[in-house]
Amino acid sequence: MPASYSIDPEHRFVMSRLWGEVTDDEVDQHNERLRSDPLFDPTYRQLADMSDVTLNLVSAGNVKDTARDQYFAPGTRRALLVSDDTTFGLCRMYATYAESLGQVVSVFRERKEAEEWLGLAD
């Protein structure tokens, strides 16, 4: 499956990564594994790195459903890192839906900017 994550409790941070050809099922499985992980805390910041996605097969319906199914606490900063226009558009759609539910999500094309926004930069 082209998705993974790591949890850093010391820095209260989740790093997710998706790559290759990404489908609805991969997104759903990643989210279910993360939310079920005993180390996961819904107040941890997240960087979701999708810069190595080569083909985005995620449907607009899944984007909307995923945005409605929030498991991060409202107000928790989450950065989505992308490199292509299709993924950027889907992530902006996700952010718009999620923000209407109190989520704080921003989409970036540069890792440094995403890390600074999350408060991770040195």
C-alpha positions as CSV (number, residue, x, y, z in Angstrom):
1,M,0.0,0.0,0.0
2,P,1.5,3.4,-1.0
3,A,0.8,5.0,2.4
4,S,2.5,5.1,5.7
5,Y,2.7,7.2,8.9
6,S,4.9,7.8,11.9
7,I,3.9,9.3,15.2
8,D,6.4,11.4,17.3
9,P,4.8,11.8,20.8
10,E,7.8,13.9,22.0
11,H,7.1,16.6,19.4
12,R,3.3,15.9,19.3
13,F,3.5,15.3,15.6
14,V,2.2,12.9,12.9
15,M,4.0,12.4,9.6
16,S,1.9,10.7,6.9
17,R,3.2,9.9,3.5
18,L,1.3,8.8,0.3
19,W,3.1,7.9,-2.9
20,G,2.7,6.3,-6.3
21,E,-0.9,5.6,-7.4
22,V,-3.3,6.5,-4.6
23,T,-6.9,5.3,-4.5
24,D,-9.9,5.9,-2.2
25,D,-9.1,2.5,-0.4
26,E,-5.5,3.5,0.4
27,V,-6.7,6.8,1.9
28,D,-9.4,5.1,3.9
29,Q,-7.0,2.4,5.1
30,H,-4.3,4.9,6.1
31,N,-6.9,7.0,8.1
32,E,-8.3,3.9,9.9
33,R,-4.8,2.6,10.8
34,L,-3.8,6.0,12.1
35,R,-6.9,6.8,14.2
36,S,-6.7,3.2,15.7
37,D,-3.0,3.5,16.6
38,P,-2.6,3.7,20.4
39,L,0.1,6.3,20.0
40,F,-2.2,8.6,18.1
41,D,-3.4,11.8,19.8
42,P,-6.0,13.9,18.0
43,T,-4.3,17.1,19.1
44,Y,-1.0,16.2,17.4
45,R,-0.1,18.3,14.3
46,Q,0.2,16.5,11.0
47,L,2.2,16.8,7.9
48,A,0.7,14.7,5.1
49,D,3.4,14.4,2.4
50,M,1.9,13.6,-1.0
51,S,4.7,15.1,-3.1
52,D,5.5,11.6,-4.5
53,V,2.0,10.8,-5.7
54,T,2.3,9.8,-9.4
55,L,-1.4,9.2,-10.1
56,N,-4.2,10.4,-7.9
57,L,-7.3,8.2,-8.3
58,V,-9.1,9.6,-5.2
59,S,-12.7,10.5,-6.0
60,A,-14.3,13.9,-5.1
61,G,-16.8,11.9,-3.1
62,N,-14.1,10.3,-1.0
63,V,-12.5,13.7,-0.4
64,K,-15.8,15.0,0.9
65,D,-16.5,12.0,3.0
66,T,-13.0,12.0,4.5
67,A,-13.3,15.7,5.4
68,R,-16.5,15.0,7.2
69,D,-15.0,12.1,9.1
70,Q,-12.6,14.1,11.3
71,Y,-10.5,12.4,13.9
72,F,-8.1,15.2,14.6
73,A,-9.3,17.7,17.2
74,P,-10.7,21.0,15.9
75,G,-8.0,23.7,15.8
76,T,-5.2,21.2,15.3
77,R,-2.9,22.3,12.5
78,R,-2.5,20.0,9.5
79,A,-0.4,20.6,6.5
80,L,-0.8,18.8,3.1
81,L,2.3,18.8,0.9
82,V,1.7,18.3,-2.8
83,S,3.6,18.6,-6.0
84,D,1.0,18.3,-8.8
85,D,-2.1,20.3,-9.8
86,T,-4.6,17.4,-9.5
87,T,-3.5,16.6,-5.9
88,F,-3.4,20.3,-5.1
89,G,-7.0,20.7,-6.3
90,L,-8.3,17.7,-4.3
91,C,-6.5,18.8,-1.2
92,R,-7.9,22.3,-1.4
93,M,-11.3,20.8,-1.8
94,Y,-10.6,18.6,1.3
95,A,-9.4,21.7,3.3
96,T,-12.5,23.7,2.4
97,Y,-14.8,20.9,3.7
98,A,-12.7,20.2,6.8
99,E,-12.4,23.9,7.7
100,S,-16.2,24.2,7.8
101,L,-16.0,21.6,10.6
102,G,-13.4,23.6,12.7
103,Q,-10.3,21.9,11.2
104,V,-7.2,23.9,10.4
105,V,-5.8,22.6,7.1
106,S,-3.5,24.3,4.6
107,V,-2.0,23.0,1.3
108,F,1.6,23.6,0.4
109,R,3.9,23.0,-2.5
110,E,7.1,23.6,-0.5
111,R,8.1,21.5,2.5
112,K,9.9,24.3,4.3
113,E,6.8,26.5,4.2
114,A,4.6,23.6,5.5
115,E,7.1,22.9,8.3
116,E,7.3,26.6,9.3
117,W,3.5,26.8,9.4
118,L,3.3,23.7,11.6
119,G,6.0,25.2,13.9
120,L,8.5,22.5,13.1
121,A,11.2,24.5,11.4
122,D,14.5,25.0,13.3
